[in-house]
């Protein structure tokens, strides 16, 4: 393995550094652990409650209750396994940026399951909150929704946005003024020319959710730079071994 590949590979903690440390995913604690590990990024998921509160949770349901159709107060009667409240996005943003560090916040805005109008509202309120807190430069936005990313670029042209869905060609990604691709690792394994084409186009290149070291090696050889994983510490240690 070329040591330059190891040096350019960025490790992103998927839903924070939770699995290796028995922490709830998408919790403030898992974010803090990712920062402590000096991960290049901590990925998390944003949804909106019925009463318009932006929260950090992956699934559309929380303890069996649909986030979109319930109030924050009702949802938060259930706590995370470590006793934390269901994190609001503001709490998460503040926790992730209160100190100077190099761990970027990789913010995935989830599409609503019922009302598409809520997608735009959640998106615009997310970037407005980042602006209010003056942390725009510390955030990378990702989404499976092209519309969500286009709304972000319209309101904040300098924002970094990466597309998660693999239904666009490299040329189409460029045409939409997106900054890069962040595809499932299986897409890169099926098309080993994809990352080279993206790199030639000047795009950022990421992959998710990579949990096997053998897949990490394949992606490194292809020049994929951003690796999202449930095993950030293991991957960091592996990369350190490559540099030695």
C-alpha positions in Angstrom: 0.0 0.0 0.0 1.3 3.4 -0.9 1.7 5.4 2.3 0.3 8.5 0.5 -3.0 6.7 0.2 -3.0 6.1 4.0 -2.3 9.7 4.6 -5.1 11.0 2.4 -7.7 8.6 3.7 -10.2 10.3 6.0 -12.1 8.3 8.6 -15.7 9.3 9.3 -17.4 7.8 12.4 -20.8 6.6 11.3 -23.4 7.9 13.6 -20.5 8.8 15.9 -18.0 6.4 17.5 -20.7 4.3 19.1 -20.3 0.6 18.3 -16.7 0.1 19.5 -17.5 1.9 22.8 -21.0 0.6 23.5 -22.6 4.1 23.2 -26.0 4.9 21.6 -25.6 5.8 17.9 -26.3 9.4 17.1 -25.8 10.4 20.7 -23.8 13.4 22.0 -21.6 10.8 23.7 -20.8 9.0 20.5 -20.0 12.4 18.9 -17.7 13.3 21.8 -15.9 10.0 21.4 -15.4 10.6 17.6 -13.9 14.0 18.5 -11.7 12.4 21.2 -10.4 9.9 18.6 -9.6 12.8 16.3 -11.8 11.3 13.5 -11.8 13.4 10.4 -15.6 13.5 10.7 -18.6 12.4 12.7 -21.7 11.5 10.7 -25.2 12.0 12.0 -28.8 12.1 10.8 -31.3 14.9 11.0 -35.1 14.7 11.1 -37.9 17.1 12.1 -40.7 16.5 14.7 -44.3 17.4 14.3 -43.8 20.7 16.2 -40.7 21.6 14.1 -37.9 20.6 16.3 -34.8 19.3 14.4 -33.5 16.2 16.1 -30.7 13.8 15.5 -32.0 10.2 14.8 -31.4 7.8 12.0 -34.7 6.0 11.7 -38.0 7.7 11.0 -39.3 6.2 14.2 -37.9 6.7 17.8 -38.9 4.0 20.3 -41.7 3.0 18.0 -43.1 6.5 17.5 -42.9 8.2 14.2 -40.8 11.4 14.6 -42.6 13.3 11.9 -46.0 12.9 13.5 -45.2 13.4 17.1 -44.0 16.4 19.2 -40.5 16.5 20.7 -41.8 16.5 24.2 -43.8 13.3 23.6 -40.8 11.6 21.8 -38.4 12.6 24.5 -40.3 10.8 27.3 -38.0 7.9 26.1 -34.3 8.4 26.7 -31.3 6.9 25.0 -29.6 3.9 26.6 -27.1 6.1 28.3 -29.8 8.4 29.8 -29.4 11.2 27.2 -32.3 13.1 25.8 -33.2 12.6 22.2 -30.6 15.1 20.9 -31.8 18.2 19.2 -29.8 19.4 16.3 -28.9 22.6 18.1 -27.5 20.6 21.1 -25.6 18.4 18.7 -24.2 21.4 16.7 -23.1 23.1 19.9 -21.5 20.0 21.3 -19.6 19.3 18.1 -18.2 22.8 17.7 -17.6 24.1 21.2 -13.9 23.3 21.0 -11.4 23.8 18.2 -10.7 20.5 16.6 -10.5 19.0 13.1 -13.5 16.7 13.3 -16.0 17.9 10.7 -19.7 17.4 11.3 -21.1 15.2 8.5 -24.8 16.2 8.5 -27.2 13.9 6.7 -30.6 15.5 6.2 -33.2 12.7 5.9 -36.1 13.0 3.6 -39.5 13.0 5.3 -41.7 10.0 5.0 -45.0 11.7 4.5 -44.8 15.4 3.5 -42.2 16.5 1.0 -42.7 20.1 2.0 -41.1 19.2 5.3 -37.9 18.3 3.5 -37.4 21.9 2.4 -38.4 23.3 5.8 -36.0 20.9 7.6 -33.2 21.7 5.1 -33.6 25.5 5.3 -33.8 25.5 9.1 -30.7 23.3 9.4 -28.6 25.6 7.4 -30.1 28.7 9.1 -29.2 27.2 12.5 -25.6 26.6 11.3 -25.4 30.2 10.1 -26.8 31.5 13.4 -24.2 29.5 15.3 -21.5 30.6 12.8 -20.3 27.1 12.2 -21.0 26.8 8.4 -17.4 26.0 7.6 -17.3 23.0 10.0 -20.2 21.1 8.3 -20.3 18.8 5.3 -23.9 18.0 4.1 -24.9 14.7 2.7 -28.2 13.3 1.6 -29.9 10.7 -0.6 -32.2 13.5 -1.7 -30.9 15.5 -4.6 -33.5 18.2 -3.9 -32.2 18.6 -0.3 -28.6 19.2 -1.6 -29.8 21.6 -4.3 -31.7 23.7 -1.7 -28.6 23.9 0.4 -26.5 25.0 -2.6 -29.1 27.6 -3.6 -29.1 29.2 -0.1 -25.4 28.6 0.7 -23.4 28.2 -2.5 -20.1 27.7 -0.6 -21.5 24.7 1.3 -19.9 21.3 0.8 -22.5 18.8 -0.3 -22.0 15.1 -1.2 -24.6 12.9 -2.9 -25.3 9.5 -1.3 -27.5 8.0 -4.1 -25.7 6.4 -7.1 -28.3 7.3 -9.7 -26.4 10.2 -11.3 -23.5 10.0 -13.7 -20.4 12.0 -12.9 -21.4 14.6 -15.5 -24.8 15.0 -13.9 -23.2 15.4 -10.5 -21.2 18.3 -12.0 -24.2 19.8 -13.8 -26.0 20.0 -10.4 -22.9 21.8 -8.9 -22.6 19.1 -6.2 -19.2 18.9 -4.6 -18.8 15.1 -4.6 -20.1 11.6 -4.4 -20.4 9.4 -1.3 -21.6 6.1 -2.5 -22.1 2.7 -0.9 -18.8 0.7 -1.1 -20.4 -1.9 -3.3 -20.8 0.7 -6.1 -17.1 1.2 -6.2 -16.3 -2.5 -6.1 -18.6 -3.0 -9.1 -17.0 -0.1 -11.1 -13.4 0.3 -10.3 -13.1 3.2 -12.8 -15.7 5.3 -10.9 -13.4 7.0 -8.4 -10.8 7.8 -11.1 -13.5 9.5 -13.2 -14.8 11.4 -10.2 -11.2 12.5 -9.3 -10.6 13.7 -12.8 -13.8 15.8 -12.6 -12.5 17.4 -9.4 -15.1 15.8 -7.1 -14.6 14.7 -3.5 -15.0 10.9 -3.2 -16.5 9.1 -0.2 -17.9 5.7 0.6 -20.2 4.2 3.2 -20.6 2.1 5.4 -17.2 0.3 5.2 -16.7 -2.1 8.1 -14.2 -4.7 6.7 -10.5 -3.9 6.4 -10.4 -5.7 3.1 -12.9 -3.3 1.6 -11.0 -0.4 3.1 -7.9 -1.5 1.2 -9.9 -1.9 -2.1 -11.3 1.6 -1.7 -7.9 3.1 -0.8 -6.4 1.6 -4.0 -9.1 3.2 -6.0 -8.4 6.6 -4.4 -11.6 6.9 -2.3 -10.8 9.6 0.3 -13.7 9.7 2.8 -14.4 6.4 4.5 -17.5 6.2 6.7 -17.3 3.3 9.2 -18.7 1.8 12.4 -15.2 0.9 13.4 -13.3 4.2 13.3 -10.7 3.3 15.9 -9.9 0.0 14.3 -9.5 1.7 10.9 -7.4 4.5 12.4 -5.0 2.0 13.9 -4.8 0.1 10.6 -3.9 3.3 8.7 -1.3 4.2 11.3 0.2 0.8 10.7 0.4 1.6 6.9 2.3 4.8 7.6 4.9 3.1 9.7 
